[in-house]
């Protein structure tokens, strides 16, 4: 075959290959442009679910038992047996005063009683009943001779002095925790001063207020959940034990709930977040990410044939994670839950599916 024919065939083959490459590149560019024009979103399906209506409130921890400890006597503090934060048992020693003077007073009262009892023997002899036990002596006669001898007065004085000695000792009135101890051994303290406070750390309540319109959703024994302001991961269960039957001027009602199994991390006076949930069944529930505002109206985008569809909705209620919807969307609708802040109606989207929560009612 002549050489020019070879060259012609080679040129035609090379041209065909170039045309195929250009066609493949144009198809690839077309697909890329189509994908770039789509907005990538996540979607989920609307189902009937149990909606947990939430009442949120701020509360304060309050110890159910609280005792301000005071000495009944005035003197220097001899011993302090505890410190702030210590857990104390019932009747455990907390502190005591210098008892030197009080012990001398008790000893003196004991001697006065002994002297009176000696005089009582003489009085009995004068009445001719010296050998009789008190149980066989007339009550009137016994009363007279005990008064004459001073025994009654001496016994009362000794009892009073012993009480004064006991009042120089502070003991915990219940199982609890020590707080507000601000003095030291050797300091002088009067009966008017508070030495410390004992709190029942195992029996704590949370006090909070709700608005009047939320009262229908509350009841005695209803479960609550509380957690400290600074630690949302640590949560405690509680139970409503008191609903004050009075609406204050600002429209608030005082509620008290006891905390189950409180820990030593909870302090009297601590600020807490309170969450109360009330189940509402068979409502349309959507994630909070699904709802956006357009012209001050609530909108949810549904997915239809690869495009976003604009739906005005009416919200019944909300909690920290979801909205309960009255109308605007339907069960089994696929809705967009991401990249919807600036999404327009009829926009092309590329969707990934997110399954609905497990508590859905199929």
C-alpha contacts under 8 A as a table, 3 or more apart, distances in Angstrom:
res1	aa1	res2	aa2	distance
1	X	5	X	6.96
1	X	6	X	7.46
2	X	5	X	5.71
2	X	6	X	6.98
3	X	6	X	5.18
3	X	7	X	6.54
4	X	7	X	5.11
4	X	8	X	6.26
5	X	8	X	5.03
5	X	9	X	6.27
6	X	9	X	5.30
6	X	10	X	6.20
7	X	10	X	5.16
7	X	11	X	6.20
8	X	11	X	5.19
8	X	12	X	6.33
9	X	12	X	5.18
9	X	13	X	6.28
10	X	13	X	5.19
10	X	14	X	6.24
11	X	14	X	5.22
11	X	15	X	6.21
12	X	15	X	5.17
12	X	16	X	6.36
13	X	16	X	5.25
13	X	17	X	6.46
14	X	17	X	5.25
14	X	18	X	6.36
15	X	18	X	5.15
15	X	19	X	6.28
16	X	19	X	5.12
16	X	20	X	6.36
17	X	20	X	5.17
17	X	21	X	6.31
18	X	21	X	5.10
18	X	22	X	6.17
19	X	22	X	5.15
19	X	23	X	6.17
20	X	23	X	5.10
20	X	24	X	6.24
21	X	24	X	5.18
21	X	25	X	6.14
22	X	25	X	5.06
22	X	26	X	6.14
23	X	26	X	5.16
23	X	27	X	6.31
24	X	27	X	5.20
24	X	28	X	6.18
25	X	28	X	5.05
25	X	29	X	6.05
26	X	29	X	5.09
26	X	30	X	6.08
27	X	30	X	5.05
27	X	31	X	6.32
28	X	31	X	5.22
28	X	32	X	6.18
29	X	32	X	5.03
29	X	33	X	6.13
30	X	33	X	5.23
30	X	34	X	6.21
31	X	34	X	5.03
31	X	35	X	6.19
32	X	35	X	5.11
32	X	36	X	6.04
33	X	36	X	5.07
33	X	37	X	6.23
34	X	37	X	5.36
34	X	38	X	6.79
35	X	38	X	5.28
35	X	350	X	7.97
36	X	39	X	7.67
37	X	348	X	7.15
38	X	347	X	7.59
38	X	348	X	4.96
38	X	349	X	4.65
38	X	350	X	5.84
39	X	339	X	7.67
39	X	347	X	7.82
39	X	348	X	6.48
39	X	349	X	4.48
39	X	350	X	5.78
40	X	339	X	7.31
40	X	349	X	5.73
40	X	350	X	4.65
40	X	351	X	5.93
40	X	352	X	7.82
41	X	336	X	6.58
41	X	337	X	7.12
41	X	338	X	5.28
41	X	339	X	5.74
41	X	340	X	7.78
41	X	349	X	6.63
41	X	350	X	6.12
41	X	351	X	4.94
41	X	352	X	6.33
42	X	336	X	5.87
42	X	337	X	5.57
42	X	338	X	5.37
42	X	339	X	7.91
42	X	351	X	5.45
42	X	352	X	4.74
42	X	353	X	5.78
42	X	354	X	6.57
43	X	303	X	7.86
43	X	334	X	6.38
43	X	335	X	5.37
43	X	336	X	4.40
43	X	337	X	5.47
43	X	338	X	7.45
43	X	351	X	6.30
43	X	352	X	5.98
43	X	353	X	4.87
43	X	354	X	5.76
44	X	334	X	5.52
44	X	335	X	5.59
44	X	336	X	6.73
44	X	337	X	7.16
44	X	353	X	5.68
44	X	354	X	4.99
44	X	355	X	5.88
44	X	356	X	6.14
45	X	331	X	7.78
45	X	332	X	5.52
45	X	333	X	5.62
45	X	334	X	4.46
45	X	335	X	6.21
45	X	355	X	7.17
45	X	356	X	6.22
46	X	284	X	6.87
46	X	285	X	6.88
46	X	286	X	6.53
46	X	330	X	7.06
46	X	331	X	5.17
46	X	332	X	5.09
46	X	333	X	5.51
46	X	334	X	6.45
46	X	335	X	7.21
46	X	356	X	7.37
47	X	284	X	6.30
47	X	285	X	6.95
47	X	331	X	5.23
47	X	332	X	6.07
47	X	356	X	7.51
47	X	360	X	6.00
47	X	361	X	6.66
47	X	362	X	6.94
48	X	282	X	5.22
48	X	283	X	5.48
48	X	284	X	5.20
48	X	285	X	6.79
48	X	331	X	6.74
48	X	360	X	5.97
48	X	361	X	5.23
48	X	362	X	6.99
49	X	281	X	6.42
49	X	282	X	5.59
49	X	283	X	5.98
49	X	284	X	6.50
49	X	285	X	6.22
49	X	359	X	6.43
49	X	360	X	4.56
49	X	361	X	5.29
50	X	279	X	6.21
50	X	280	X	5.64
50	X	281	X	4.39
50	X	282	X	6.04
50	X	283	X	6.85
50	X	359	X	7.12
50	X	360	X	7.18
50	X	361	X	7.71
51	X	279	X	5.68
51	X	280	X	5.03
51	X	281	X	6.14
51	X	282	X	7.83
51	X	283	X	6.79
51	X	285	X	6.66
51	X	324	X	6.78
52	X	277	X	5.61
52	X	278	X	5.47
52	X	279	X	4.57
52	X	280	X	6.19
52	X	319	X	7.06
53	X	277	X	5.40
53	X	278	X	5.00
53	X	279	X	6.07
53	X	280	X	6.82
53	X	317	X	7.10
53	X	318	X	6.74
53	X	319	X	6.04
54	X	275	X	6.47
54	X	276	X	5.50
54	X	277	X	4.58
54	X	278	X	6.50
54	X	318	X	7.48
54	X	319	X	5.37
54	X	320	X	7.77
55	X	214	X	7.52
55	X	275	X	5.76
55	X	276	X	5.01
55	X	277	X	6.44
56	X	273	X	7.40
56	X	274	X	5.76
56	X	275	X	4.87
56	X	276	X	6.59
57	X	208	X	6.55
57	X	209	X	6.75
57	X	210	X	6.75
57	X	273	X	6.14
57	X	274	X	5.07
57	X	275	X	6.66
58	X	208	X	6.01
58	X	209	X	7.49
58	X	271	X	7.13
58	X	272	X	5.85
58	X	273	X	4.92
58	X	274	X	5.85
59	X	206	X	5.88
59	X	207	X	5.19
59	X	208	X	4.24
59	X	209	X	7.40
59	X	271	X	5.83
59	X	272	X	5.01
59	X	273	X	6.16
59	X	274	X	6.43
60	X	206	X	5.37
60	X	207	X	5.31
60	X	208	X	6.66
60	X	268	X	7.85
60	X	269	X	5.56
60	X	270	X	5.53
60	X	271	X	4.70
60	X	272	X	5.80
61	X	204	X	6.67
61	X	205	X	5.75
61	X	206	X	4.50
61	X	207	X	6.48
61	X	266	X	7.70
61	X	267	X	6.83
61	X	268	X	5.15
61	X	269	X	4.96
61	X	270	X	5.19
61	X	271	X	6.55
61	X	272	X	7.09
62	X	204	X	5.79
62	X	205	X	5.18
62	X	206	X	5.94
62	X	207	X	7.04
62	X	268	X	5.00
62	X	269	X	5.93
63	X	66	X	6.26
63	X	199	X	6.03
63	X	200	X	5.75
63	X	201	X	6.51
63	X	203	X	6.28
63	X	204	X	4.60
63	X	205	X	6.16
63	X	268	X	5.71
64	X	199	X	7.90
64	X	200	X	6.47
64	X	203	X	5.72
64	X	204	X	5.58
64	X	205	X	6.38
65	X	199	X	5.92
65	X	200	X	5.21
65	X	203	X	7.49
66	X	197	X	7.00
66	X	198	X	5.83
66	X	199	X	4.69
66	X	200	X	6.53
67	X	173	X	7.74
67	X	197	X	5.60
67	X	198	X	5.26
67	X	199	X	6.65
68	X	194	X	6.21
68	X	195	X	7.52
68	X	196	X	6.08
68	X	197	X	4.47
68	X	198	X	6.56
69	X	170	X	7.30
69	X	194	X	5.76
69	X	195	X	5.58
69	X	196	X	5.37
69	X	197	X	5.69
69	X	198	X	7.28
70	X	170	X	7.59
70	X	191	X	6.16
70	X	192	X	7.20
70	X	193	X	6.37
70	X	194	X	4.99
70	X	195	X	5.47
70	X	196	X	7.53
71	X	74	X	7.20
71	X	167	X	6.31
71	X	168	X	6.09
71	X	169	X	7.18
71	X	170	X	6.69
71	X	190	X	7.27
71	X	191	X	5.20
71	X	193	X	7.93
71	X	194	X	7.95
71	X	195	X	7.41
72	X	164	X	7.73
72	X	167	X	5.35
72	X	168	X	6.68
72	X	191	X	5.03
73	X	164	X	7.10
73	X	167	X	6.31
73	X	168	X	5.83
73	X	190	X	6.76
73	X	191	X	5.52
74	X	188	X	7.58
74	X	189	X	5.91
74	X	190	X	4.49
74	X	191	X	5.65
75	X	97	X	6.14
75	X	98	X	6.51
75	X	188	X	5.61
75	X	189	X	5.90
75	X	190	X	6.77
76	X	97	X	5.68
76	X	98	X	5.73
76	X	185	X	7.81
76	X	186	X	5.49
76	X	187	X	5.42
76	X	188	X	4.16
76	X	189	X	6.13
77	X	80	X	7.46
77	X	95	X	7.56
77	X	96	X	6.15
77	X	97	X	4.32
77	X	98	X	5.96
77	X	184	X	7.53
77	X	185	X	5.18
77	X	186	X	4.92
77	X	187	X	5.62
77	X	188	X	6.23
77	X	189	X	7.00
78	X	95	X	7.71
78	X	96	X	5.87
78	X	97	X	4.82
78	X	98	X	4.84
78	X	185	X	5.78
78	X	186	X	5.85
79	X	95	X	5.39
79	X	96	X	5.43
79	X	97	X	6.80
79	X	185	X	5.73
79	X	186	X	7.91
80	X	83	X	7.91
80	X	94	X	6.20
80	X	95	X	4.34
80	X	96	X	6.79
80	X	184	X	7.40
80	X	185	X	6.17
81	X	93	X	6.52
81	X	94	X	5.13
81	X	95	X	5.53
82	X	86	X	6.39
82	X	94	X	5.77
82	X	95	X	7.55
82	X	178	X	7.60
83	X	86	X	5.76
83	X	178	X	6.79
83	X	179	X	7.89
83	X	181	X	6.81
84	X	177	X	7.88
84	X	178	X	5.14
84	X	179	X	4.90
84	X	180	X	6.66
84	X	181	X	5.93
85	X	177	X	5.92
85	X	178	X	5.23
85	X	179	X	6.06
86	X	177	X	5.56
86	X	178	X	5.44
87	X	175	X	7.47
87	X	176	X	5.67
87	X	177	X	4.42
87	X	178	X	6.54
88	X	92	X	6.24
88	X	172	X	6.79
88	X	174	X	7.90
88	X	175	X	5.71
88	X	176	X	5.51
88	X	177	X	5.89
88	X	178	X	7.27
89	X	92	X	5.35
89	X	172	X	6.77
89	X	174	X	6.42
89	X	175	X	4.46
89	X	176	X	6.71
90	X	171	X	7.57
90	X	172	X	5.26
90	X	173	X	5.51
90	X	174	X	4.13
90	X	175	X	4.78
90	X	176	X	7.80
91	X	171	X	4.88
91	X	172	X	4.81
91	X	173	X	5.90
91	X	174	X	6.91
92	X	171	X	5.23
92	X	172	X	5.36
93	X	96	X	7.99
93	X	169	X	7.51
93	X	170	X	6.18
93	X	171	X	4.57
93	X	172	X	6.63
94	X	169	X	7.76
94	X	170	X	5.37
94	X	171	X	5.27
94	X	172	X	6.51
95	X	169	X	6.07
95	X	170	X	5.27
95	X	171	X	7.31
96	X	168	X	5.59
96	X	169	X	4.29
96	X	170	X	6.01
97	X	168	X	5.24
97	X	169	X	6.53
98	X	101	X	7.78
98	X	168	X	7.74
99	X	102	X	5.17
99	X	103	X	5.92
99	X	165	X	7.04
99	X	168	X	7.06
100	X	103	X	5.37
100	X	104	X	6.42
101	X	104	X	5.15
101	X	105	X	6.28
102	X	105	X	5.01
102	X	106	X	6.24
102	X	161	X	7.43
102	X	164	X	7.17
102	X	165	X	5.73
103	X	106	X	5.04
103	X	107	X	6.13
103	X	165	X	6.98
104	X	107	X	5.03
104	X	108	X	6.15
105	X	108	X	5.10
105	X	109	X	6.22
105	X	161	X	6.65
106	X	109	X	5.08
106	X	110	X	6.17
106	X	158	X	6.37
106	X	161	X	5.33
106	X	162	X	6.22
106	X	165	X	7.82
107	X	110	X	5.02
107	X	111	X	6.38
108	X	111	X	5.15
108	X	112	X	6.31
109	X	112	X	5.03
109	X	113	X	6.27
109	X	154	X	6.86
109	X	157	X	6.38
109	X	158	X	4.95
109	X	161	X	7.25
110	X	113	X	5.15
110	X	114	X	6.35
110	X	154	X	7.97
110	X	158	X	6.10
111	X	114	X	5.06
111	X	115	X	6.27
112	X	115	X	5.12
112	X	116	X	6.23
112	X	154	X	6.12
113	X	116	X	5.00
113	X	117	X	6.16
113	X	151	X	6.23
113	X	154	X	4.77
113	X	155	X	6.16
113	X	158	X	7.41
114	X	117	X	5.09
114	X	118	X	6.43
115	X	118	X	5.17
115	X	119	X	6.52
116	X	119	X	5.06
116	X	120	X	6.19
116	X	149	X	5.47
116	X	150	X	5.30
116	X	151	X	4.89
116	X	154	X	6.87
117	X	120	X	4.86
117	X	121	X	6.57
117	X	149	X	7.16
117	X	150	X	7.96
117	X	151	X	5.92
118	X	121	X	5.35
118	X	122	X	6.82
119	X	122	X	5.11
119	X	123	X	6.30
119	X	149	X	5.08
119	X	150	X	7.84
120	X	123	X	5.02
120	X	124	X	6.18
120	X	145	X	6.62
120	X	146	X	6.24
120	X	148	X	7.85
120	X	149	X	4.98
120	X	150	X	7.85
120	X	151	X	7.08
121	X	124	X	5.16
121	X	125	X	6.34
121	X	130	X	6.48
122	X	125	X	5.10
122	X	126	X	6.32
122	X	130	X	7.73
123	X	126	X	5.07
123	X	127	X	6.49
123	X	130	X	7.98
123	X	145	X	5.92
123	X	148	X	7.73
123	X	149	X	6.92
124	X	127	X	5.19
124	X	128	X	6.23
124	X	129	X	5.16
124	X	130	X	4.56
124	X	145	X	7.04
125	X	128	X	4.87
125	X	129	X	5.76
125	X	130	X	4.42
126	X	129	X	7.68
126	X	130	X	7.84
127	X	130	X	7.45
129	X	132	X	5.35
129	X	137	X	7.69
132	X	136	X	6.39
132	X	137	X	6.89
133	X	136	X	5.72
133	X	137	X	6.92
134	X	137	X	5.23
134	X	142	X	7.20
137	X	141	X	6.91
137	X	142	X	6.23
138	X	141	X	5.27
138	X	142	X	6.05
139	X	142	X	5.11
139	X	143	X	6.05
140	X	143	X	5.16
140	X	144	X	6.31
141	X	144	X	5.20
141	X	145	X	6.32
142	X	145	X	5.39
142	X	146	X	6.04
143	X	146	X	5.28
143	X	147	X	6.21
144	X	147	X	5.25
144	X	148	X	6.19
145	X	148	X	4.95
145	X	149	X	6.02
146	X	149	X	5.20
146	X	150	X	6.07
146	X	151	X	5.33
146	X	152	X	6.02
147	X	150	X	5.05
147	X	151	X	6.37
147	X	152	X	5.97
147	X	153	X	7.42
148	X	151	X	7.94
150	X	153	X	5.36
150	X	154	X	6.09
151	X	154	X	5.06
151	X	155	X	6.06
152	X	155	X	5.30
152	X	156	X	6.30
153	X	156	X	5.20
153	X	157	X	6.15
154	X	157	X	5.03
154	X	158	X	6.13
155	X	158	X	5.16
155	X	159	X	6.15
156	X	159	X	5.15
156	X	160	X	6.19
157	X	160	X	5.12
157	X	161	X	6.23
158	X	161	X	5.10
158	X	162	X	6.25
159	X	162	X	5.20
159	X	163	X	6.32
160	X	163	X	5.10
160	X	164	X	6.32
161	X	164	X	5.00
161	X	165	X	6.34
162	X	165	X	4.99
162	X	166	X	6.28
163	X	166	X	5.01
163	X	167	X	6.17
164	X	167	X	5.03
164	X	168	X	6.73
165	X	168	X	5.45
165	X	169	X	7.59
166	X	169	X	5.68
167	X	170	X	7.22
172	X	175	X	7.22
172	X	176	X	7.89
172	X	198	X	7.15
174	X	200	X	7.43
175	X	200	X	6.44
176	X	198	X	6.04
176	X	199	X	5.17
176	X	200	X	4.22
176	X	201	X	5.53
176	X	202	X	7.25
177	X	198	X	5.39
177	X	199	X	5.12
177	X	200	X	6.27
177	X	201	X	6.10
178	X	181	X	7.36
178	X	196	X	6.96
178	X	197	X	5.88
178	X	198	X	4.74
178	X	199	X	6.52
179	X	196	X	6.02
179	X	197	X	5.08
179	X	198	X	6.14
179	X	199	X	7.35
180	X	195	X	7.89
180	X	196	X	5.08
180	X	197	X	5.83
181	X	195	X	6.24
181	X	196	X	4.53
181	X	197	X	7.20
182	X	195	X	7.53
182	X	196	X	7.41
183	X	187	X	6.98
183	X	195	X	7.32
184	X	187	X	5.83
189	X	193	X	6.66
190	X	193	X	5.65
191	X	194	X	7.90
194	X	197	X	7.69
199	X	268	X	7.84
200	X	203	X	5.61
200	X	204	X	7.17
201	X	204	X	6.22
201	X	262	X	7.49
201	X	263	X	7.80
201	X	264	X	7.02
201	X	266	X	7.93
201	X	267	X	7.72
202	X	261	X	7.05
202	X	262	X	6.14
202	X	263	X	7.55
203	X	258	X	7.45
203	X	259	X	7.32
203	X	262	X	7.49
204	X	258	X	6.05
204	X	259	X	5.74
204	X	262	X	6.98
204	X	268	X	7.84
205	X	256	X	6.55
205	X	257	X	5.48
205	X	258	X	4.24
205	X	259	X	5.61
206	X	256	X	5.82
206	X	257	X	5.40
206	X	258	X	6.34
206	X	259	X	7.04
206	X	272	X	7.78
207	X	254	X	7.15
207	X	255	X	5.88
207	X	256	X	4.72
207	X	257	X	6.70
208	X	254	X	5.95
208	X	255	X	5.39
208	X	256	X	6.55
208	X	274	X	7.83
209	X	252	X	5.85
209	X	253	X	5.31
209	X	254	X	4.62
209	X	255	X	5.78
210	X	214	X	6.48
210	X	215	X	7.39
210	X	252	X	5.47
210	X	253	X	5.43
210	X	254	X	6.83
210	X	255	X	7.39
211	X	214	X	5.64
211	X	215	X	7.21
211	X	251	X	5.86
211	X	252	X	4.60
211	X	253	X	6.23
212	X	215	X	5.58
212	X	247	X	7.03
212	X	251	X	5.75
212	X	252	X	5.84
212	X	253	X	6.41
213	X	216	X	7.04
214	X	217	X	5.71
214	X	218	X	7.16
215	X	218	X	5.30
216	X	219	X	7.85
217	X	278	X	6.68
218	X	222	X	6.87
219	X	222	X	5.58
219	X	240	X	7.24
219	X	243	X	7.98
220	X	239	X	7.83
220	X	240	X	5.37
220	X	241	X	5.80
220	X	242	X	6.79
220	X	243	X	7.37
221	X	239	X	5.32
221	X	240	X	4.95
221	X	241	X	6.09
222	X	239	X	5.48
222	X	240	X	5.41
223	X	237	X	7.10
223	X	238	X	5.71
223	X	239	X	4.62
223	X	240	X	6.60
223	X	276	X	6.88
223	X	277	X	7.82
224	X	237	X	5.98
224	X	238	X	4.92
224	X	239	X	5.68
224	X	240	X	7.13
224	X	257	X	7.63
224	X	274	X	6.89
224	X	275	X	5.85
224	X	276	X	4.81
224	X	277	X	7.24
225	X	235	X	6.66
225	X	236	X	5.74
225	X	237	X	4.78
225	X	238	X	5.88
225	X	274	X	5.79
225	X	275	X	5.12
225	X	276	X	6.44
226	X	235	X	5.67
226	X	236	X	5.25
226	X	237	X	6.44
226	X	238	X	7.24
226	X	272	X	6.29
226	X	273	X	5.44
226	X	274	X	4.56
226	X	275	X	6.27
227	X	231	X	6.76
227	X	232	X	5.81
227	X	233	X	7.61
227	X	234	X	5.97
227	X	235	X	4.60
227	X	236	X	6.14
227	X	272	X	5.56
227	X	273	X	5.39
227	X	274	X	6.91
228	X	231	X	5.26
228	X	232	X	6.34
228	X	234	X	7.42
228	X	235	X	7.74
228	X	270	X	7.54
228	X	271	X	6.37
228	X	272	X	4.53
228	X	273	X	6.13
229	X	232	X	6.59
229	X	271	X	6.38
229	X	272	X	5.50
229	X	273	X	6.11
231	X	234	X	5.94
232	X	235	X	6.92
236	X	259	X	6.80
236	X	260	X	6.93
236	X	261	X	7.73
236	X	262	X	7.17
237	X	259	X	6.06
237	X	260	X	5.67
238	X	257	X	6.06
238	X	258	X	5.40
238	X	259	X	4.28
238	X	260	X	5.37
239	X	257	X	5.08
239	X	258	X	5.47
239	X	259	X	6.74
239	X	260	X	7.71
240	X	243	X	7.65
240	X	255	X	7.32
240	X	256	X	5.93
240	X	257	X	4.00
240	X	258	X	6.47
241	X	256	X	5.90
241	X	257	X	5.21
241	X	258	X	6.52
242	X	255	X	5.84
242	X	256	X	4.96
242	X	257	X	6.72
243	X	253	X	7.57
243	X	254	X	6.37
243	X	255	X	4.82
243	X	256	X	6.54
244	X	253	X	6.48
244	X	254	X	5.43
244	X	255	X	6.24
245	X	253	X	7.64
246	X	253	X	6.39
246	X	254	X	7.89
247	X	250	X	7.92
247	X	251	X	5.71
247	X	252	X	5.65
247	X	253	X	5.09
248	X	251	X	5.32
248	X	252	X	5.41
248	X	253	X	6.42
249	X	252	X	7.41
259	X	262	X	6.12
262	X	266	X	6.79
263	X	266	X	5.89
264	X	267	X	7.34
266	X	270	X	6.95
267	X	270	X	5.47
280	X	283	X	7.21
282	X	361	X	7.76
283	X	324	X	6.40
283	X	325	X	7.01
283	X	326	X	7.57
284	X	324	X	5.63
284	X	325	X	5.24
284	X	326	X	7.03
284	X	330	X	7.61
284	X	331	X	7.04
285	X	322	X	6.43
285	X	323	X	5.65
285	X	324	X	4.63
285	X	325	X	6.10
286	X	290	X	6.60
286	X	322	X	5.60
286	X	323	X	5.46
286	X	324	X	6.66
286	X	325	X	7.40
287	X	290	X	5.58
287	X	291	X	7.69
287	X	321	X	6.16
287	X	322	X	4.49
287	X	323	X	6.35
287	X	337	X	7.34
288	X	291	X	5.85
288	X	321	X	5.73
288	X	322	X	4.79
288	X	323	X	5.99
289	X	292	X	7.78
289	X	337	X	5.17
289	X	338	X	6.55
290	X	300	X	5.88
290	X	301	X	7.36
290	X	335	X	7.08
290	X	336	X	6.00
290	X	337	X	4.26
290	X	338	X	7.04
290	X	340	X	7.64
291	X	298	X	6.50
291	X	299	X	5.71
291	X	300	X	5.06
291	X	301	X	7.96
291	X	337	X	7.80
292	X	298	X	5.86
292	X	299	X	5.32
292	X	300	X	6.49
292	X	340	X	7.32
292	X	341	X	6.34
293	X	296	X	5.58
293	X	297	X	5.32
293	X	298	X	4.80
293	X	299	X	5.84
294	X	297	X	5.20
294	X	298	X	6.42
294	X	299	X	6.51
297	X	312	X	7.14
298	X	312	X	5.91
298	X	313	X	5.79
298	X	314	X	7.08
298	X	315	X	7.94
299	X	310	X	6.76
299	X	311	X	5.47
299	X	312	X	4.59
299	X	313	X	5.79
300	X	310	X	6.38
300	X	311	X	5.29
300	X	312	X	6.51
300	X	313	X	6.83
300	X	329	X	7.97
300	X	335	X	7.11
300	X	336	X	7.47
301	X	308	X	5.84
301	X	309	X	5.20
301	X	310	X	4.88
301	X	311	X	5.93
301	X	335	X	5.74
301	X	336	X	5.56
301	X	340	X	7.54
301	X	345	X	7.93
302	X	308	X	5.77
302	X	309	X	5.01
302	X	310	X	6.73
302	X	311	X	7.23
302	X	333	X	6.76
302	X	334	X	5.55
302	X	335	X	4.01
302	X	336	X	5.76
303	X	306	X	6.32
303	X	307	X	5.72
303	X	308	X	5.00
303	X	309	X	6.01
303	X	333	X	7.82
303	X	334	X	5.56
303	X	335	X	5.71
303	X	336	X	6.64
304	X	307	X	5.36
304	X	308	X	6.40
304	X	309	X	6.61
304	X	334	X	7.94
306	X	348	X	5.99
306	X	349	X	5.80
306	X	350	X	6.97
306	X	351	X	7.76
307	X	345	X	7.97
307	X	346	X	5.23
307	X	347	X	5.26
307	X	348	X	4.55
307	X	349	X	5.62
308	X	336	X	7.85
308	X	343	X	7.88
308	X	344	X	7.25
308	X	345	X	5.61
308	X	346	X	4.90
308	X	347	X	5.31
308	X	348	X	6.64
308	X	349	X	6.84
309	X	345	X	5.35
309	X	346	X	5.70
309	X	347	X	7.99
310	X	344	X	7.65
310	X	345	X	5.29
310	X	346	X	7.75
311	X	328	X	6.00
311	X	329	X	6.99
312	X	328	X	5.57
313	X	325	X	6.93
313	X	326	X	7.39
313	X	327	X	5.58
313	X	328	X	4.20
313	X	329	X	6.85
314	X	325	X	5.84
314	X	326	X	5.43
314	X	327	X	5.48
314	X	328	X	6.58
315	X	318	X	7.70
315	X	323	X	6.60
315	X	324	X	5.87
315	X	325	X	4.58
315	X	326	X	5.86
315	X	327	X	7.76
316	X	323	X	7.44
316	X	324	X	5.32
316	X	325	X	5.50
316	X	326	X	5.77
317	X	323	X	5.95
317	X	324	X	5.26
317	X	325	X	7.48
318	X	321	X	7.69
318	X	322	X	5.76
318	X	323	X	4.39
318	X	324	X	6.02
319	X	322	X	5.53
319	X	323	X	6.62
325	X	328	X	7.75
325	X	329	X	7.91
327	X	330	X	7.53
329	X	333	X	6.87
330	X	333	X	5.67
336	X	340	X	7.00
337	X	340	X	6.87
338	X	341	X	7.95
339	X	342	X	7.27
339	X	343	X	7.00
340	X	343	X	4.72
343	X	347	X	7.16
344	X	347	X	5.72
356	X	360	X	7.02
357	X	360	X	5.96
